[in-house]
Amino acid sequence: MAGAGLPGFSIVVPSLNQGRFIDDALRSVLDQAYPNVEIIVVDGGSSDDTVERLRRYGNRIVWTSERDEGQAHAIEKGFARATKEWLAWLNSDDIQCNGALFAAADAIARRPDADVVFGRGHYIDEAGARLRDYPTMPIGPATDARRAFFANGYVAQPSVYFRRESYRRAGGVDRSLHYVMDYELWVRLARAGAKFAAFDRDISGNRWHENAKTVAGLPKLYAEAVAVQVRHYGKVSPYFVQAISDHHYQMRHAARAAPPRSLFWRWLYFKAAWIRLNARRPGYCLRGLFAETIAKSGPIEGDRIRMFGWLRAEAPQGRRTPAE
């Protein structure tokens, strides 16, 4: 595509004390040499060497460093300064890769009616080595995005680009959230009628390390996800019920239950969580209590066992949670 015809991207980088990673994040965007991009770093008043590192980029980036109310507030502030048509955010410990901006531009050219385009992603460790794929649900032209985000609400956040006008129309990011502001924004975009277009290219690395917020705060992440689903849908999906029930099973019971008995206990944990989380919707709760069951390898895999299938199956060794 000719440089003059490329869509413009504003990439917001929220940051707080991530000096050891922020150069990787910024260079992953700058090294693409995309001709129509602005990088807006919103630092929350870091006490490490982040600000010193930001100064080295001169006018290649725009940045501020001051106390804020958290990540969502930083993202909101960054988008308020954006001047390009398309928006995205890149956490300061994540990276773009494989020509992400050019890939997104190509997806926009292929689907000019789209309000949101997104690719695939993967997880990386502290050193930047690839760990595993980031589970990302497919959304085709005929997909009802509102239902899709209820049933399987996972896309690779650093791989998502959306129109500034669609973001404004949806009401912006919810600054009261600390963990699932991305998921909640996707839901509101879908409910506002935004058209989503997925493209099959891995364009981001989501860093998975012990100090990452989603690693340290998994129970709080799940609590926010439940609150978001209840707010927008009035109920909690089997996907999130199993994510939560499997987490509680792992924390409280896994060491005492050997296969195949472990599947039985996971099944019981799921049923208990289903009742607890969906009691506010008696009809939905009752139907799901009998009709819904667990996926053997975890909710992201989709390999659901039939009712009482735990009698004949053993649990796999390498279960993953949606947040992983």
Residue pairs with C-beta under 8 A, 6 or more apart in sequence:
1 102
1 105
1 106
1 109
3 35
3 36
6 34
6 35
6 36
6 105
7 36
7 84
7 85
7 86
7 104
7 105
7 108
8 36
8 37
8 38
8 83
8 84
8 85
8 86
9 34
9 36
9 37
9 38
9 84
9 86
9 87
9 88
9 101
9 104
9 161
10 37
10 38
10 40
10 78
10 79
10 82
10 83
10 84
10 86
10 87
10 88
10 164
11 29
11 37
11 38
11 39
11 40
11 88
11 89
11 90
12 40
12 41
12 42
12 74
12 75
12 78
12 79
12 82
12 87
12 88
12 89
12 90
13 22
13 25
13 26
13 39
13 40
13 41
13 42
13 78
13 89
13 90
13 91
13 92
14 42
14 44
14 71
14 74
14 75
14 78
14 89
14 91
14 92
15 22
15 41
15 42
15 43
15 44
15 46
15 50
15 74
15 92
16 43
16 44
16 45
16 46
16 50
16 71
16 74
16 92
17 46
17 47
17 48
17 50
18 25
18 46
18 48
18 50
18 92
18 93
19 46
19 48
19 49
19 50
19 52
19 53
20 48
21 92
21 93
21 207
22 41
22 50
22 53
22 54
22 92
22 93
23 53
24 95
24 128
25 90
25 91
25 92
25 93
25 94
25 95
26 39
26 41
26 57
26 61
28 90
28 95
28 96
28 97
28 100
28 205
29 37
29 39
29 90
29 96
29 100
29 101
30 39
30 57
30 60
30 61
32 96
32 99
32 100
32 101
32 102
34 101
34 102
34 105
36 84
37 84
37 101
38 62
38 82
38 83
38 84
39 60
39 61
39 62
40 61
40 62
40 63
40 78
40 81
40 82
41 54
41 61
41 62
41 63
41 64
41 78
41 92
42 63
42 64
42 68
42 74
42 75
42 77
42 78
43 50
43 51
43 54
43 63
43 64
43 65
43 66
43 74
44 65
44 66
44 67
44 68
44 70
44 74
45 65
45 66
45 67
45 68
46 65
50 65
50 92
51 65
54 61
54 63
54 65
57 63
62 81
64 77
68 74
68 77
69 175
70 175
70 178
71 91
71 178
71 181
71 213
72 173
72 174
72 175
72 176
72 177
72 178
72 181
73 175
75 89
75 173
75 181
76 172
76 173
76 175
78 89
79 87
79 89
79 164
79 167
79 172
79 173
82 164
84 164
85 163
85 164
85 165
86 104
86 108
86 161
86 162
86 163
86 164
87 161
87 162
87 163
87 164
87 167
88 104
88 158
88 160
88 161
88 162
89 157
89 158
90 96
90 158
90 204
91 157
91 158
91 206
91 207
93 207
93 209
93 212
94 158
94 204
94 205
94 206
94 207
95 124
95 128
95 158
95 204
95 205
95 207
96 158
96 203
96 204
96 205
97 202
97 203
97 204
97 205
98 201
98 202
98 203
99 203
100 119
100 159
100 203
100 204
103 119
103 199
103 201
103 203
104 117
104 119
104 161
104 199
104 203
106 199
107 114
107 117
107 119
107 197
107 199
108 114
108 117
108 161
110 197
110 199
111 117
111 195
111 197
113 195
114 195
114 196
114 197
115 162
115 163
115 166
115 189
115 194
115 195
115 196
116 160
116 161
116 162
116 163
116 166
116 186
116 189
116 194
116 195
116 196
116 197
117 160
117 161
117 162
117 196
117 197
117 198
117 199
118 136
118 155
118 156
118 159
118 160
118 161
118 196
118 197
118 198
118 199
119 136
119 156
119 159
119 198
119 199
119 200
119 201
119 202
119 203
119 204
120 133
120 134
120 136
120 156
120 159
120 200
120 201
120 202
120 203
121 133
121 134
121 136
121 156
121 157
121 158
121 159
121 202
121 203
121 204
121 205
121 206
122 130
122 131
122 132
122 133
122 134
122 156
122 202
122 204
122 205
122 206
123 130
123 131
123 132
123 133
123 134
123 205
123 206
123 207
123 208
123 324
124 130
124 131
124 205
124 206
124 207
124 208
125 131
125 207
125 208
125 209
126 207
126 209
128 205
128 207
130 205
131 208
132 320
132 324
133 202
134 154
134 156
134 159
134 204
134 206
135 154
135 300
135 320
135 322
136 154
136 155
136 156
136 159
136 198
137 148
137 152
137 153
137 154
137 155
138 198
139 145
139 148
139 196
139 197
139 198
140 198
141 197
143 196
145 189
145 190
145 194
145 195
145 196
146 187
146 190
146 191
148 190
149 183
149 186
149 187
149 190
150 187
150 229
150 233
150 237
151 237
151 238
151 239
152 237
152 239
153 183
153 186
153 187
153 225
153 237
153 239
153 240
154 300
154 322
155 186
156 204
156 206
157 182
157 206
158 203
158 204
158 205
158 206
159 202
159 203
159 204
160 182
160 186
162 189
162 194
163 194
166 189
166 192
166 194
167 185
167 189
169 192
170 185
170 188
170 189
170 191
170 192
170 194
171 188
173 181
173 185
174 181
174 184
174 185
175 181
177 184
177 224
177 228
178 213
178 217
178 220
178 224
179 213
179 214
179 217
179 220
179 221
179 224
179 225
180 221
180 224
180 225
180 228
183 225
183 228
184 228
184 232
187 228
187 232
188 232
189 196
190 196
191 232
208 215
208 324
209 215
210 216
214 221
214 323
215 323
218 247
218 321
218 323
219 247
221 323
222 240
222 243
222 244
222 247
225 240
225 243
226 236
226 240
226 244
226 277
229 235
229 236
229 237
229 240
230 236
230 280
234 280
234 281
235 278
235 280
235 281
235 284
236 277
236 278
238 274
238 288
238 292
238 299
239 299
239 322
240 277
240 299
240 322
241 270
241 273
241 274
241 277
241 278
241 292
242 270
242 273
242 294
242 295
242 298
242 299
243 298
243 299
243 321
243 322
243 323
244 273
244 277
245 266
245 269
245 270
245 272
245 273
245 274
245 294
246 266
246 269
246 270
246 294
246 298
246 299
246 319
246 321
247 321
248 269
248 273
249 265
249 266
249 269
250 319
253 265
253 269
254 262
257 264
257 265
259 314
259 315
260 310
260 311
260 312
260 313
260 314
260 315
262 314
262 315
263 294
263 296
263 305
263 309
263 310
263 313
263 314
263 315
264 310
264 311
266 294
266 310
266 315
267 293
267 294
267 305
267 310
270 292
270 293
270 294
271 289
274 285
274 288
274 289
274 292
275 285
275 289
278 284
278 285
278 288
279 285
293 304
293 305
293 306
293 307
293 309
294 304
294 305
295 301
295 302
295 303
295 304
295 305
296 303
296 304
296 305
296 309
296 313
296 315
296 316
297 303
297 316
297 318
297 319
297 320
298 319
298 320
298 321
298 322
299 321
299 322
300 320
300 321
300 322
301 320
305 313
